């Protein structure tokens, strides 16, 4: 039988480049979706991922 994934929640992560006035490849905001364990990580997650708007690896912060 499959395990119950009740304690994991889906989160949305957004690049911080939206506030910068740098030259971008394209308009808009790029977001990643992921899951996290609600019990073990109550704080917001910050990960370094590739942003196609900035064309480099930047910090992605969890948003509501």
PQR file with spaces between the fields and no chain letter, atoms N, CA, C, O and H, PARSE charges and radii, in Angstrom:
ATOM       1  N    UNK     1       0.825   -1.177    0.000 -0.4000 1.5000
ATOM       2  CA   UNK     1       0.000    0.000    0.000 -0.0000 2.0000
ATOM       3  C    UNK     1       0.875    1.249    0.000  0.5500 1.7000
ATOM       4  O    UNK     1       1.945    1.258    0.607 -0.5500 1.4000
ATOM       5  N    UNK     2       0.426    2.293   -0.674 -0.4000 1.5000
ATOM       6  CA   UNK     2       1.197    3.521   -0.775 -0.0000 2.0000
ATOM       7  C    UNK     2       1.150    4.296    0.536  0.5500 1.7000
ATOM       8  O    UNK     2       0.183    4.200    1.292 -0.5500 1.4000
ATOM       9  H    UNK     2      -0.443    2.285   -1.167  0.4000 1.0000
ATOM      10  N    UNK     3       2.211    5.069    0.798 -0.4000 1.5000
ATOM      11  CA   UNK     3       2.254    5.887    2.000 -0.0000 2.0000
ATOM      12  C    UNK     3       1.336    7.095    1.837  0.5500 1.7000
ATOM      13  O    UNK     3       1.107    7.578    0.729 -0.5500 1.4000
ATOM      14  H    UNK     3       2.996    5.146    0.184  0.4000 1.0000
ATOM      15  N    UNK     4       0.826    7.562    2.950 -0.4000 1.5000
ATOM      16  CA   UNK     4      -0.015    8.747    2.943 -0.0000 2.0000
ATOM      17  C    UNK     4       0.871    9.988    2.937  0.5500 1.7000
ATOM      18  O    UNK     4       1.759   10.109    3.781 -0.5500 1.4000
ATOM      19  H    UNK     4       1.012    7.169    3.850  0.4000 1.0000
ATOM      20  N    UNK     5       0.649   10.908    2.006 -0.4000 1.5000
ATOM      21  CA   UNK     5       1.450   12.128    1.912 -0.0000 2.0000
ATOM      22  C    UNK     5       0.711   13.307    2.537  0.5500 1.7000
ATOM      23  O    UNK     5       0.790   14.424    2.026 -0.5500 1.4000
ATOM      24  H    UNK     5      -0.073   10.809    1.321  0.4000 1.0000
ATOM      25  N    UNK     6       0.008   13.077    3.614 -0.4000 1.5000
ATOM      26  CA   UNK     6      -0.800   14.108    4.237 -0.0000 2.0000
ATOM      27  C    UNK     6       0.004   15.214    4.888  0.5500 1.7000
ATOM      28  O    UNK     6      -0.502   16.329    5.015 -0.5500 1.4000
ATOM      29  H    UNK     6      -0.056   12.169    4.029  0.4000 1.0000
ATOM      30  N    UNK     7       1.244   14.957    5.308 -0.4000 1.5000
ATOM      31  CA   UNK     7       2.022   15.978    5.995 -0.0000 2.0000
ATOM      32  C    UNK     7       2.817   16.857    5.037  0.5500 1.7000
ATOM      33  O    UNK     7       3.451   17.819    5.469 -0.5500 1.4000
ATOM      34  H    UNK     7       1.655   14.052    5.205  0.4000 1.0000
ATOM      35  N    UNK     8       2.794   16.545    3.747 -0.4000 1.5000
ATOM      36  CA   UNK     8       3.532   17.354    2.774 -0.0000 2.0000
ATOM      37  C    UNK     8       2.586   18.350    2.118  0.5500 1.7000
ATOM      38  O    UNK     8       1.448   18.016    1.790 -0.5500 1.4000
ATOM      39  H    UNK     8       2.279   15.763    3.396  0.4000 1.0000
ATOM      40  N    UNK     9       3.070   19.589    1.928 -0.4000 1.5000
ATOM      41  CA   UNK     9       2.251   20.617    1.293 -0.0000 2.0000
ATOM      42  C    UNK     9       2.981   21.153    0.065  0.5500 1.7000
ATOM      43  O    UNK     9       4.209   21.097   -0.010 -0.5500 1.4000
ATOM      44  H    UNK     9       3.994   19.861    2.195  0.4000 1.0000
ATOM      45  N    UNK    10       2.221   21.671   -0.894 -0.4000 1.5000
ATOM      46  CA   UNK    10       2.790   22.261   -2.106 -0.0000 2.0000
ATOM      47  C    UNK    10       3.085   23.729   -1.845  0.5500 1.7000
ATOM      48  O    UNK    10       2.254   24.457   -1.302 -0.5500 1.4000
ATOM      49  H    UNK    10       1.224   21.716   -0.833  0.4000 1.0000
ATOM      50  N    UNK    11       4.290   24.154   -2.243 -0.4000 1.5000
ATOM      51  CA   UNK    11       4.697   25.551   -2.060 -0.0000 2.0000
ATOM      52  C    UNK    11       5.053   26.158   -3.404  0.5500 1.7000
ATOM      53  O    UNK    11       5.371   25.440   -4.352 -0.5500 1.4000
ATOM      54  H    UNK    11       4.965   23.563   -2.684  0.4000 1.0000
ATOM      55  N    UNK    12       5.000   27.480   -3.485 -0.4000 1.5000
ATOM      56  CA   UNK    12       5.399   28.220   -4.678 -0.0000 2.0000
ATOM      57  C    UNK    12       6.605   29.064   -4.320  0.5500 1.7000
ATOM      58  O    UNK    12       6.621   29.738   -3.290 -0.5500 1.4000
ATOM      59  H    UNK    12       4.742   28.063   -2.715  0.4000 1.0000
ATOM      60  N    UNK    13       7.621   29.024   -5.180 -0.4000 1.5000
ATOM      61  CA   UNK    13       8.843   29.784   -4.942 -0.0000 2.0000
ATOM      62  C    UNK    13       9.018   30.790   -6.072  0.5500 1.7000
ATOM      63  O    UNK    13       8.810   30.468   -7.242 -0.5500 1.4000
ATOM      64  H    UNK    13       7.608   28.476   -6.016  0.4000 1.0000
ATOM      65  N    UNK    14       9.406   32.025   -5.709 -0.4000 1.5000
ATOM      66  CA   UNK    14       9.508   33.110   -6.670 -0.0000 2.0000
ATOM      67  C    UNK    14      10.889   33.747   -6.608  0.5500 1.7000
ATOM      68  O    UNK    14      11.479   33.876   -5.535 -0.5500 1.4000
ATOM      69  H    UNK    14       9.575   32.287   -4.759  0.4000 1.0000
ATOM      70  N    UNK    15      11.396   34.144   -7.770 -0.4000 1.5000
ATOM      71  CA   UNK    15      12.706   34.789   -7.855 -0.0000 2.0000
ATOM      72  C    UNK    15      12.613   36.212   -7.311  0.5500 1.7000
ATOM      73  O    UNK    15      11.574   36.862   -7.423 -0.5500 1.4000
ATOM      74  H    UNK    15      10.917   34.039   -8.641  0.4000 1.0000
ATOM      75  N    UNK    16      13.693   36.681   -6.728 -0.4000 1.5000
ATOM      76  CA   UNK    16      13.706   38.041   -6.195 -0.0000 2.0000
ATOM      77  C    UNK    16      14.036   39.076   -7.266  0.5500 1.7000
ATOM      78  O    UNK    16      14.081   40.268   -6.962 -0.5500 1.4000
ATOM      79  H    UNK    16      14.537   36.153   -6.636  0.4000 1.0000
ATOM      80  N    UNK    17      14.265   38.660   -8.502 -0.4000 1.5000
ATOM      81  CA   UNK    17      14.669   39.590   -9.563 -0.0000 2.0000
ATOM      82  C    UNK    17      13.542   40.524   -9.976  0.5500 1.7000
ATOM      83  O    UNK    17      13.794   41.504  -10.678 -0.5500 1.4000
ATOM      84  H    UNK    17      14.229   37.692   -8.749  0.4000 1.0000
ATOM      85  N    UNK    18      12.302   40.253   -9.562 -0.4000 1.5000
ATOM      86  CA   UNK    18      11.193   41.122   -9.945 -0.0000 2.0000
ATOM      87  C    UNK    18      11.363   42.529   -9.387  0.5500 1.7000
ATOM      88  O    UNK    18      10.868   43.493   -9.971 -0.5500 1.4000
ATOM      89  H    UNK    18      12.097   39.458   -8.992  0.4000 1.0000
ATOM      90  N    UNK    19      12.065   42.653   -8.254 -0.4000 1.5000
ATOM      91  CA   UNK    19      12.264   43.969   -7.654 -0.0000 2.0000
ATOM      92  C    UNK    19      13.503   44.678   -8.204  0.5500 1.7000
ATOM      93  O    UNK    19      13.641   45.890   -8.039 -0.5500 1.4000
ATOM      94  H    UNK    19      12.468   41.870   -7.780  0.4000 1.0000
ATOM      95  N    UNK    20      14.399   43.944   -8.849 -0.4000 1.5000
ATOM      96  CA   UNK    20      15.602   44.538   -9.430 -0.0000 2.0000
ATOM      97  C    UNK    20      15.269   45.195  -10.763  0.5500 1.7000
ATOM      98  O    UNK    20      14.337   44.776  -11.450 -0.5500 1.4000
ATOM      99  H    UNK    20      14.288   42.959   -8.983  0.4000 1.0000
ATOM     100  N    UNK    21      16.015   46.207  -11.123 -0.4000 1.5000
ATOM     101  CA   UNK    21      15.815   46.885  -12.397 -0.0000 2.0000
ATOM     102  C    UNK    21      16.859   46.479  -13.425  0.5500 1.7000
ATOM     103  O    UNK    21      17.234   47.277  -14.284 -0.5500 1.4000
ATOM     104  H    UNK    21      16.772   46.547  -10.565  0.4000 1.0000
ATOM     105  N    UNK    22      17.328   45.240  -13.340 -0.4000 1.5000
ATOM     106  CA   UNK    22      18.333   44.732  -14.265 -0.0000 2.0000
ATOM     107  C    UNK    22      17.708   44.443  -15.627  0.5500 1.7000
ATOM     108  O    UNK    22      16.490   44.300  -15.740 -0.5500 1.4000
ATOM     109  H    UNK    22      17.023   44.592  -12.643  0.4000 1.0000
ATOM     110  N    UNK    23      18.534   44.360  -16.644 -0.4000 1.5000
ATOM     111  CA   UNK    23      18.053   43.976  -17.967 -0.0000 2.0000
ATOM     112  C    UNK    23      17.700   42.501  -17.929  0.5500 1.7000
ATOM     113  O    UNK    23      18.494   41.668  -17.492 -0.5500 1.4000
ATOM     114  H    UNK    23      19.523   44.476  -16.553  0.4000 1.0000
ATOM     115  N    UNK    24      16.499   42.192  -18.394 -0.4000 1.5000
ATOM     116  CA   UNK    24      16.023   40.817  -18.343 -0.0000 2.0000
ATOM     117  C    UNK    24      15.852   40.276  -19.754  0.5500 1.7000
ATOM     118  O    UNK    24      15.730   41.038  -20.713 -0.5500 1.4000
ATOM     119  H    UNK    24      15.854   42.869  -18.749  0.4000 1.0000
ATOM     120  N    UNK    25      15.845   38.957  -19.868 -0.4000 1.5000
ATOM     121  CA   UNK    25      15.627   38.333  -21.168 -0.0000 2.0000
ATOM     122  C    UNK    25      14.181   38.458  -21.604  0.5500 1.7000
ATOM     123  O    UNK    25      13.907   38.667  -22.785 -0.5500 1.4000
ATOM     124  H    UNK    25      15.944   38.338  -19.089  0.4000 1.0000
ATOM     125  N    UNK    26      13.251   38.333  -20.666 -0.4000 1.5000
ATOM     126  CA   UNK    26      11.834   38.441  -20.989 -0.0000 2.0000
ATOM     127  C    UNK    26      11.071   39.000  -19.799  0.5500 1.7000
ATOM     128  O    UNK    26      11.558   38.955  -18.669 -0.5500 1.4000
ATOM     129  H    UNK    26      13.474   38.163  -19.706  0.4000 1.0000
ATOM     130  N    UNK    27       9.888   39.523  -20.044 -0.4000 1.5000
ATOM     131  CA   UNK    27       9.065   40.107  -18.993 -0.0000 2.0000
ATOM     132  C    UNK    27       8.363   39.021  -18.206  0.5500 1.7000
ATOM     133  O    UNK    27       8.237   37.888  -18.669 -0.5500 1.4000
ATOM     134  H    UNK    27       9.492   39.561  -20.962  0.4000 1.0000
ATOM     135  N    UNK    28       7.903   39.372  -17.009 -0.4000 1.5000
ATOM     136  CA   UNK    28       7.156   38.440  -16.194 -0.0000 2.0000
ATOM     137  C    UNK    28       7.952   37.960  -15.001  0.5500 1.7000
ATOM     138  O    UNK    28       9.116   38.316  -14.817 -0.5500 1.4000
ATOM     139  H    UNK    28       8.005   40.293  -16.633  0.4000 1.0000
ATOM     140  N    UNK    29       7.299   37.149  -14.202 -0.4000 1.5000
ATOM     141  CA   UNK    29       7.905   36.591  -12.995 -0.0000 2.0000
ATOM     142  C    UNK    29       7.974   35.086  -13.168  0.5500 1.7000
ATOM     143  O    UNK    29       6.997   34.462  -13.582 -0.5500 1.4000
ATOM     144  H    UNK    29       6.354   36.860  -14.352  0.4000 1.0000
ATOM     145  N    UNK    30       9.122   34.498  -12.853 -0.4000 1.5000
ATOM     146  CA   UNK    30       9.287   33.058  -12.983 -0.0000 2.0000
ATOM     147  C    UNK    30       9.125   32.417  -11.623  0.5500 1.7000
ATOM     148  O    UNK    30       9.681   32.902  -10.637 -0.5500 1.4000
ATOM     149  H    UNK    30       9.916   35.005  -12.516  0.4000 1.0000
ATOM     150  N    UNK    31       8.363   31.322  -11.556 -0.4000 1.5000
ATOM     151  CA   UNK    31       8.094   30.632  -10.298 -0.0000 2.0000
ATOM     152  C    UNK    31       8.314   29.134  -10.443  0.5500 1.7000
ATOM     153  O    UNK    31       8.069   28.554  -11.501 -0.5500 1.4000
ATOM     154  H    UNK    31       7.912   30.928  -12.356  0.4000 1.0000
ATOM     155  N    UNK    32       8.784   28.515   -9.350 -0.4000 1.5000
ATOM     156  CA   UNK    32       8.895   27.066   -9.243 -0.0000 2.0000
ATOM     157  C    UNK    32       7.854   26.591   -8.229  0.5500 1.7000
ATOM     158  O    UNK    32       7.488   27.325   -7.310 -0.5500 1.4000
ATOM     159  H    UNK    32       8.983   28.987   -8.491  0.4000 1.0000
ATOM     160  N    UNK    33       7.385   25.360   -8.406 -0.4000 1.5000
ATOM     161  CA   UNK    33       6.545   24.738   -7.385 -0.0000 2.0000
ATOM     162  C    UNK    33       7.277   23.515   -6.855  0.5500 1.7000
ATOM     163  O    UNK    33       7.989   22.834   -7.592 -0.5500 1.4000
ATOM     164  H    UNK    33       7.682   24.764   -9.152  0.4000 1.0000
ATOM     165  N    UNK    34       7.094   23.246   -5.574 -0.4000 1.5000
ATOM     166  CA   UNK    34       7.744   22.126   -4.924 -0.0000 2.0000
ATOM     167  C    UNK    34       6.886   21.703   -3.744  0.5500 1.7000
ATOM     168  O    UNK    34       5.833   22.290   -3.494 -0.5500 1.4000
ATOM     169  H    UNK    34       6.515   23.800   -4.975  0.4000 1.0000
ATOM     170  N    UNK    35       7.335   20.687   -3.020 -0.4000 1.5000
ATOM     171  CA   UNK    35       6.646   20.267   -1.809 -0.0000 2.0000
ATOM     172  C    UNK    35       7.615   20.303   -0.644  0.5500 1.7000
ATOM     173  O    UNK    35       8.828   20.190   -0.818 -0.5500 1.4000
ATOM     174  H    UNK    35       8.190   20.210   -3.224  0.4000 1.0000
ATOM     175  N    UNK    36       7.057   20.464    0.548 -0.4000 1.5000
ATOM     176  CA   UNK    36       7.886   20.417    1.745 -0.0000 2.0000
ATOM     177  C    UNK    36       7.094   19.756    2.848  0.5500 1.7000
ATOM     178  O    UNK    36       5.865   19.699    2.803 -0.5500 1.4000
ATOM     179  H    UNK    36       6.071   20.556    0.690  0.4000 1.0000
ATOM     180  N    UNK    37       7.813   19.254    3.844 -0.4000 1.5000
ATOM     181  CA   UNK    37       7.200   18.625    4.994 -0.0000 2.0000
ATOM     182  C    UNK    37       6.781   19.722    5.967  0.5500 1.7000
ATOM     183  O    UNK    37       7.623   20.447    6.497 -0.5500 1.4000
ATOM     184  H    UNK    37       8.811   19.300    3.880  0.4000 1.0000
ATOM     185  N    UNK    38       5.497   19.836    6.194 -0.4000 1.5000
ATOM     186  CA   UNK    38       4.962   20.908    7.025 -0.0000 2.0000
ATOM     187  C    UNK    38       5.432   20.816    8.473  0.5500 1.7000
ATOM     188  O    UNK    38       5.676   21.837    9.117 -0.5500 1.4000
ATOM     189  H    UNK    38       4.813   19.246    5.764  0.4000 1.0000
ATOM     190  N    UNK    39       5.559   19.599    8.981 -0.4000 1.5000
ATOM     191  CA   UNK    39       5.943   19.409   10.377 -0.0000 2.0000
ATOM     192  C    UNK    39       7.403   19.764   10.634  0.5500 1.7000
ATOM     193  O    UNK    39       7.707   20.426   11.626 -0.5500 1.4000
ATOM     194  H    UNK    39       5.361   18.770    8.458  0.4000 1.0000
ATOM     195  N    UNK    40       8.316   19.334    9.755 -0.4000 1.5000
ATOM     196  CA   UNK    40       9.750   19.489   10.009 -0.0000 2.0000
ATOM     197  C    UNK    40      10.316   20.830    9.562  0.5500 1.7000
ATOM     198  O    UNK    40      11.380   21.228   10.035 -0.5500 1.4000
ATOM     199  H    UNK    40       8.069   18.796    8.949  0.4000 1.0000
ATOM     200  N    UNK    41       9.633   21.541    8.660 -0.4000 1.5000
ATOM     201  CA   UNK    41      10.144   22.821    8.168 -0.0000 2.0000
ATOM     202  C    UNK    41       9.058   23.889    8.263  0.5500 1.7000
ATOM     203  O    UNK    41       8.421   24.210    7.260 -0.5500 1.4000
ATOM     204  H    UNK    41       8.768   21.218    8.276  0.4000 1.0000
ATOM     205  N    UNK    42       8.838   24.444    9.457 -0.4000 1.5000
ATOM     206  CA   UNK    42       7.800   25.468    9.600 -0.0000 2.0000
ATOM     207  C    UNK    42       8.190   26.807    8.986  0.5500 1.7000
ATOM     208  O    UNK    42       7.316   27.603    8.643 -0.5500 1.4000
ATOM     209  H    UNK    42       9.355   24.184   10.272  0.4000 1.0000
ATOM     210  N    UNK    43       9.497   27.071    8.840 -0.4000 1.5000
ATOM     211  CA   UNK    43       9.959   28.342    8.267 -0.0000 2.0000
ATOM     212  C    UNK    43       9.876   28.305    6.747  0.5500 1.7000
ATOM     213  O    UNK    43       9.729   27.243    6.143 -0.5500 1.4000
ATOM     214  H    UNK    43      10.208   26.425    9.118  0.4000 1.0000
ATOM     215  N    UNK    44       9.974   29.477    6.143 -0.4000 1.5000
ATOM     216  CA   UNK    44       9.950   29.558    4.690 -0.0000 2.0000
ATOM     217  C    UNK    44      11.285   29.098    4.113  0.5500 1.7000
ATOM     218  O    UNK    44      12.344   29.324    4.699 -0.5500 1.4000
ATOM     219  H    UNK    44      10.094   30.340    6.633  0.4000 1.0000
ATOM     220  N    UNK    45      11.212   28.448    2.953 -0.4000 1.5000
ATOM     221  CA   UNK    45      12.394   27.881    2.311 -0.0000 2.0000
ATOM     222  C    UNK    45      13.007   28.898    1.344  0.5500 1.7000
ATOM     223  O    UNK    45      12.288   29.628    0.662 -0.5500 1.4000
ATOM     224  H    UNK    45      10.352   28.264    2.477  0.4000 1.0000
ATOM     225  N    UNK    46      14.333   28.937    1.293 -0.4000 1.5000
ATOM     226  CA   UNK    46      15.065   29.748    0.318 -0.0000 2.0000
ATOM     227  C    UNK    46      16.042   28.812   -0.382  0.5500 1.7000
ATOM     228  O    UNK    46      16.908   28.220    0.263 -0.5500 1.4000
ATOM     229  H    UNK    46      14.917   28.344    1.847  0.4000 1.0000
ATOM     230  N    UNK    47      15.905   28.675   -1.714 -0.4000 1.5000
ATOM     231  CA   UNK    47      16.771   27.803   -2.499 -0.0000 2.0000
ATOM     232  C    UNK    47      17.387   28.580   -3.642  0.5500 1.7000
ATOM     233  O    UNK    47      16.816   29.560   -4.119 -0.5500 1.4000
ATOM     234  H    UNK    47      15.201   29.156   -2.237  0.4000 1.0000
ATOM     235  N    UNK    48      18.555   28.137   -4.080 -0.4000 1.5000
ATOM     236  CA   UNK    48      19.224   28.744   -5.219 -0.0000 2.0000
ATOM     237  C    UNK    48      18.887   27.921   -6.457  0.5500 1.7000
ATOM     238  O    UNK    48      19.268   26.755   -6.558 -0.5500 1.4000
ATOM     239  H    UNK    48      19.019   27.340   -3.693  0.4000 1.0000
ATOM     240  N    UNK    49      18.164   28.540   -7.405 -0.4000 1.5000
ATOM     241  CA   UNK    49      17.733   27.861   -8.619 -0.0000 2.0000
ATOM     242  C    UNK    49      17.993   28.764   -9.813  0.5500 1.7000
ATOM     243  O    UNK    49      18.315   29.941   -9.653 -0.5500 1.4000
ATOM     244  H    UNK    49      17.854   29.488   -7.323  0.4000 1.0000
ATOM     245  N    UNK    50      17.852   28.205  -11.018 -0.4000 1.5000
ATOM     246  CA   UNK    50      18.093   28.965  -12.237 -0.0000 2.0000
ATOM     247  C    UNK    50      16.852   29.774  -12.595  0.5500 1.7000
ATOM     248  O    UNK    50      15.741   29.244  -12.614 -0.5500 1.4000
ATOM     249  H    UNK    50      17.590   27.249  -11.149  0.4000 1.0000
ATOM     250  N    UNK    51      17.046   31.050  -12.877 -0.4000 1.5000
ATOM     251  CA   UNK    51      15.967   31.942  -13.300 -0.0000 2.0000
ATOM     252  C    UNK    51      16.195   32.296  -14.766  0.5500 1.7000
ATOM     253  O    UNK    51      17.204   32.923  -15.090 -0.5500 1.4000
ATOM     254  H    UNK    51      17.948   31.481  -12.862  0.4000 1.0000
ATOM     255  N    UNK    52      15.278   31.909  -15.663 -0.4000 1.5000
ATOM     256  CA   UNK    52      15.465   32.242  -17.077 -0.0000 2.0000
ATOM     257  C    UNK    52      15.304   33.737  -17.362  0.5500 1.7000
ATOM     258  O    UNK    52      15.785   34.217  -18.389 -0.5500 1.4000
ATOM     259  H    UNK    52      14.459   31.400  -15.399  0.4000 1.0000
ATOM     260  N    UNK    53      14.640   34.478  -16.478 -0.4000 1.5000
ATOM     261  CA   UNK    53      14.530   35.926  -16.676 -0.0000 2.0000
ATOM     262  C    UNK    53      15.869   36.614  -16.434  0.5500 1.7000
ATOM     263  O    UNK    53      16.261   37.491  -17.204 -0.5500 1.4000
ATOM     264  H    UNK    53      14.249   34.088  -15.644  0.4000 1.0000
ATOM     265  N    UNK    54      16.567   36.230  -15.382 -0.4000 1.5000
ATOM     266  CA   UNK    54      17.878   36.802  -15.057 -0.0000 2.0000
ATOM     267  C    UNK    54      18.994   36.140  -15.844  0.5500 1.7000
ATOM     268  O    UNK    54      20.067   36.720  -16.016 -0.5500 1.4000
ATOM     269  H    UNK    54      16.248   35.518  -14.756  0.4000 1.0000
ATOM     270  N    UNK    55      18.746   34.925  -16.324 -0.4000 1.5000
ATOM     271  CA   UNK    55      19.724   34.114  -17.035 -0.0000 2.0000
ATOM     272  C    UNK    55      20.899   33.741  -16.133  0.5500 1.7000
ATOM     273  O    UNK    55      22.044   33.688  -16.584 -0.5500 1.4000
ATOM     274  H    UNK    55      17.875   34.454  -16.185  0.4000 1.0000
ATOM     275  N    UNK    56      20.608   33.481  -14.850 -0.4000 1.5000
ATOM     276  CA   UNK    56      21.629   33.042  -13.906 -0.0000 2.0000
ATOM     277  C    UNK    56      20.953   32.385  -12.709  0.5500 1.7000
ATOM     278  O    UNK    56      19.730   32.427  -12.577 -0.5500 1.4000
ATOM     279  H    UNK    56      19.678   33.524  -14.484  0.4000 1.0000
ATOM     280  N    UNK    57      21.751   31.781  -11.841 -0.4000 1.5000
ATOM     281  CA   UNK    57      21.230   31.169  -10.625 -0.0000 2.0000
ATOM     282  C    UNK    57      21.010   32.266   -9.579  0.5500 1.7000
ATOM     283  O    UNK    57      21.921   33.038   -9.278 -0.5500 1.4000
ATOM     284  H    UNK    57      22.744   31.747  -11.947  0.4000 1.0000
ATOM     285  N    UNK    58      19.798   32.327   -9.032 -0.4000 1.5000
ATOM     286  CA   UNK    58      19.456   33.324   -8.017 -0.0000 2.0000
ATOM     287  C    UNK    58      18.689   32.639   -6.887  0.5500 1.7000
ATOM     288  O    UNK    58      18.331   31.465   -6.982 -0.5500 1.4000
ATOM     289  H    UNK    58      19.058   31.701   -9.277  0.4000 1.0000
ATOM     290  N    UNK    59      18.445   33.391   -5.823 -0.4000 1.5000
ATOM     291  CA   UNK    59      17.706   32.860   -4.686 -0.0000 2.0000
ATOM     292  C    UNK    59      16.211   32.919   -4.967  0.5500 1.7000
ATOM     293  O    UNK    59      15.687   33.943   -5.406 -0.5500 1.4000
ATOM     294  H    UNK    59      18.735   34.345   -5.746  0.4000 1.0000
ATOM     295  N    UNK    60      15.541   31.813   -4.711 -0.4000 1.5000
ATOM     296  CA   UNK    60      14.100   31.728   -4.833 -0.0000 2.0000
ATOM     297  C    UNK    60      13.533   31.585   -3.427  0.5500 1.7000
ATOM     298  O    UNK    60      13.958   30.716   -2.665 -0.5500 1.4000
ATOM     299  H    UNK    60      15.967   30.981   -4.355  0.4000 1.0000
ATOM     300  N    UNK    61      12.574   32.440   -3.085 -0.4000 1.5000
ATOM     301  CA   UNK    61      11.982   32.429   -1.748 -0.0000 2.0000
ATOM     302  C    UNK    61      10.559   31.920   -1.834  0.5500 1.7000
ATOM     303  O    UNK    61       9.853   32.163   -2.813 -0.5500 1.4000
ATOM     304  H    UNK    61      12.228   33.145   -3.704  0.4000 1.0000
ATOM     305  N    UNK    62      10.150   31.212   -0.797 -0.4000 1.5000
ATOM     306  CA   UNK    62       8.789   30.694   -0.726 -0.0000 2.0000
ATOM     307  C    UNK    62       7.810   31.853   -0.521  0.5500 1.7000
ATOM     308  O    UNK    62       8.038   32.745    0.296 -0.5500 1.4000
ATOM     309  H    UNK    62      10.724   31.015   -0.002  0.4000 1.0000
ATOM     310  N    UNK    63       6.719   31.816   -1.286 -0.4000 1.5000
ATOM     311  CA   UNK    63       5.669   32.821   -1.134 -0.0000 2.0000
ATOM     312  C    UNK    63       4.397   32.119   -0.702  0.5500 1.7000
ATOM     313  O    UNK    63       4.316   30.892   -0.756 -0.5500 1.4000
ATOM     314  H    UNK    63       6.534   31.091   -1.951  0.4000 1.0000
ATOM     315  N    UNK    64       3.413   32.875   -0.278 -0.4000 1.5000
ATOM     316  CA   UNK    64       2.130   32.271    0.124 -0.0000 2.0000
ATOM     317  C    UNK    64       1.327   31.856   -1.066  0.5500 1.7000
ATOM     318  O    UNK    64       0.223   31.332   -0.914 -0.5500 1.4000
ATOM     319  H    UNK    64       3.479   33.872   -0.234  0.4000 1.0000
